Every structure is written in structure tokens, then in C-alpha cells.
Amino acid sequence: MEKLPFERPIIKKLNTGMPNKFGLKTEYNPISHIDEVPVNQLIAKYSSPLYVVSERTIRKTFREAKRAFDTRYPKVQFAWSYKTNYLNAICNVFHSEGSWAEVVSGFEYNKALNNGIPGKHIIFNGPEKSSQDLELAVKNESLIHLDHFDELYSLIEVSSRIGKIAKVAIRVNMDAGIYPQWDRFGFNYENGEAWDALNRILLNDNLELVGLHTHIGTYIMTASAYGVAASKLSDLAARIEKKFSHAIKYIDMGGGFASKNTLKGAYLPGTDTCPSFDDYAEAISSAILRSEIKPENLPMLILETGRALIDDAGYLLGTTLANKRLADGRRSMIIDIGVNLLFTSFWYEHKITPAQTFTQHTEDTTIYGPLCMNIDVIRDNISFPLLKKGDHVVISRIGAYNMTQWLQFITLRPNIVLIDTDGKTHVIRNNETNESMNAFEQVPAHLIQKK
Ligand SMILES: *Cc1c(COP(=O)(O)O)cnc(C)c1O
């Protein structure tokens, strides 16, 4: 055997950091680039703070989810949950991957139409649909998911008035082992309300029952809850088959898959604890496949996954404004990202990473936003290195809900940039300006200040 070459031994210091009561420091590397585009360059060009969305990550995540379901169930359709992120560019990435649209208001419904989605591929959910909304949805042959009896009666009135059959499903709420139960939306399964609604629909000539829908909650960390929910919907479908000889076209399991964010107070990070798409797909597909539904009537499976498909693709870039010691000696840091731009900081311990190399020495730090409001806390307590004024930070996994639930408050909302799959950047929503904000307002003549 050939003698192996001699390698000089080296002694390397392991920089694991000192454990504290929150565990070991796990972040070693700065996030200096997003999809190969330097963070510094993005901020120099589009200013700070800045939302950045990676098209590559959206497509990758979507394909992962789709594969998990396609390999386990014969007919799968995703419908993009508009309220999770309804920037047109983002919706269109999902639509180009084959997603339908899932909307919960007239505003979102029209957005989907403007994005070129055919009416029959729009799912209209939510407790608030006006008569005009319903009329438009019936004319466009959209899938109307009823939330309550009053809406059922309005729809019967609208569809008979315009003489067109409405395609409907009902939203069913149920005990799937998730508490508190989301029983405010839809018709209850256990008390028979859902069955009652279904009978009324099936006995009405102006309505065509096409599906059954549920959305058991959000950030659901137990995949088995979906199995329970899918079984209950399948039982309803089988019962309809038996009594009315009617086959529904689809079962819509809603959204609610957890993204990999870490909930406040969670002991382990979300990356370790959240079920995978495969776990959810396994629970749902086996529940439907082993149900009493006849094989020739096997319904399409619709998923309205929001959060889990977009969270990872979104970043919020910001800048350090100041460091300061609080009265008790604790270190704090102020950045230019406030809770008005990061609504999800009320629930999540967002991952915050420096954008440039940093010292290995960290200290428990409170990170504040720039708002003149006590609630403006981005992280209560994070083991963080000292950054200088002007240094940049990157907040990861912010793609879901922040760009829709944000608030225009104290500061103006910044640019949103999409990095396409070739690494090119595109502004997909312009920053607000004093001018654009004032355009919404009017001052009565007698209140105009004379200069
Ligand atoms: C919000 C919502 C979704 C998306 O939920 P996620 O938790 O983001 O996956 C899907 N369906 C309905 C009806 C919703 O209200």
C-alpha cells in the first residue's frame, strides 16, 4: 500500500459560543447575498428598508409541495391564497406554476381576474361576499364557498334572479384536534349543520354542489389533524353519494401548513419541528383514498397552501440605526425595520442575520424598530453580535402576510424587489412617497392653510 502523504496537524478553535439558557449560538455566517445578488448592492440601489422576494425559492418550494401531493394522489390542484401575499408579480409566479386563485374578498377576486385567471379557476372563500360579488362570481362560473346560511340564501336569490346555476361548495368547520377550534367560519360538522346545508343545496335547482372545503387553522404543526379533517369531509362526500347519487368534484383542504418559522416561546426552532409537505400529503391522501368514496368518483384534491409556500422566499433588509444600553445595562439595537413592516414579529422569533462578517462575540440584545412606539420590538431577546451604525441586517422567512398585513404607520412603506430566476432584480411594488400618500386625502377648502 502506498504511504499516505503527511499532513501537518492543526489546532483549530471551535467557535460554538458560550451556551446560555437559550442554548448554543447557531448562526455563524452572515447573509451577504440573496440568490447571488449582494445585499449591499440591493440596499444601495433600492434603499433601506427593503423587501426582497426570491422567485427561485418560490418555484422550488412550490415544486416540492406539488411533488409531495402528486406522488400520493391522482388529481391535485393548488390554489394560491391571495391574502398571504397578493402582489400581482407573486401571484403570477404561482399561476405560472399552475396554481388557481383562492380569494376572500371582492377586492381579491378582481385582482385574480386582472391577473388573467379564468373565473372557473377562482375559489371565492370568506364570510364577506356582497350581492354584486356573488353575481359576478356566478356569471364567471367561479367556485363559491359558502360560509353561512345567510350567504346561501343570498346566493339562491342572486342565481335565480340572473337565471344561472351557481357552482358551490360549503366550508366545513370541525373538531380535528386543533384548539381553539376555528368554528366561526363555515358550517359545523359535528352538530349536523354542514349536512343540513348540503341537503338544502342539493335540493335547490339553482345550485350545483361541486365540492367540500375546510381550512382548519393556520401554522398547524400536527399533520394528523389533516387526516382527521379529510376523513370527515370524505364521509360527507360518501353520504352525498349514497343519498343523492351525486359525486362532488373536489375536496379542498384549505391552507394552514406551518412554515419553518419559529413561534415565540417555542423550545426548538421551526426548522426542526414543523412537518414536511410529505407528512401533510401522507395524512390527507390516505384519509381520502381509504374512505367510502367510490373509486370512479374520487374527487380532485385542492390545496390552498399560503404561508408554507411563500415564507422562505421573502427577506426584509435593513440598516442599523443605533446601539444603546438600556437603564438596566442590557444591550439594545435600533434598526430601520419596524413592526409596521413586520407584522409577523408579534408571533415569530424571526431569524435576523448580519449582512457582513461579524465578531463571534455575542450578547443578549433587544432589537427595536424605528417607530416612536413602545410596542415596536422586532426581537425581545436575541444573542447577537455588535453591529455598527450603518451595518445591514437580513430578516429571513418573511414572505407570508407581511406584504399584505403591513401598516402604513409613521414611516412610508418601502420598495419590494423580486429577484428572478436569472438573478435580475425587478421592483414589483414602488415605495410610498409623501405625494402618493397625499393623493388619497382631501382637505376641505375652509381648512386649507394660507401661506
Ligand atoms: C388564509 C387562508 C388560507 C391560507 O392559509 P395559510 O395558513 O397561509 O396556508 C387558505 N384558505 C383560506 C380559506 C384562508 O382563509
PDBQT file of the ligand as one rigid body, heavy atoms in Angstrom, charges set to zero:
ROOT
HETATM    1  C1  LIG A 501     -55.710  32.277   4.923  1.00  0.00    +0.000 C 
HETATM    2  C2  LIG A 501     -56.323  31.151   4.224  1.00  0.00    +0.000 A 
HETATM    3  C3  LIG A 501     -55.541  30.205   3.542  1.00  0.00    +0.000 A 
HETATM    4  C4  LIG A 501     -54.032  30.190   3.585  1.00  0.00    +0.000 C 
HETATM    5  O1  LIG A 501     -53.631  29.847   4.871  1.00  0.00    +0.000 OA
HETATM    6  P1  LIG A 501     -52.102  29.573   5.268  1.00  0.00    +0.000 P 
HETATM    7  O2  LIG A 501     -52.158  29.343   6.727  1.00  0.00    +0.000 OA
HETATM    8  O3  LIG A 501     -51.331  30.802   4.916  1.00  0.00    +0.000 OA
HETATM    9  O4  LIG A 501     -51.640  28.391   4.488  1.00  0.00    +0.000 OA
HETATM   10  C5  LIG A 501     -56.204  29.217   2.833  1.00  0.00    +0.000 A 
HETATM   11  N1  LIG A 501     -57.548  29.150   2.810  1.00  0.00    +0.000 NA
HETATM   12  C6  LIG A 501     -58.330  30.033   3.458  1.00  0.00    +0.000 A 
HETATM   13  C7  LIG A 501     -59.792  29.907   3.389  1.00  0.00    +0.000 C 
HETATM   14  C8  LIG A 501     -57.751  31.056   4.188  1.00  0.00    +0.000 A 
HETATM   15  O5  LIG A 501     -58.530  31.916   4.853  1.00  0.00    +0.000 OA
ENDROOT
TORSDOF 0
